[in-house]
Amino acid sequence: METADQRSLAGMPEPRPRRRRSEHDLYAGERLRMARQLAGCSQQQLGDALGVSFQAVQKYETGENRLSAGRLVRAAAFLGVELGFFAKDHAPQADDRAPSTGFSADEMELVRAYRALRSDPLRTQLRRLLVTLAERAPESATEPR
């Protein structure tokens, strides 16, 4: 096994120590995955939009690789979220916060359908309907997630 001195004498660079994933990298990756799923696109589609492979998207989502600022901006634009969506320190207040654990498949389907509505009056009517249904639903009809 070579020592650092032997590598230095041979002109070989020192191996870089593996970077640990920070909590910010992990959070941004989780949020990237959530935004991608809510947008209903695959890792391949997101990778194409960012100019990277789907494997790179996988690594971004796990926090193994860090997203550059430029790619983060492009991801936000492509996925239809604000840039602050990915920043842990700039998360919305508790009342406005989406669950950081993600959404169920049913919830994601509802969000995709809502986003597909191009009519603001229809969106308003749908929100009012859901609020009314939630307020009038009997306690026994609610199920835990």
Order of alpha helices (4+ residues) and beta strands (2+ residues): alpha-alpha-alpha-alpha-alpha-alpha-alpha
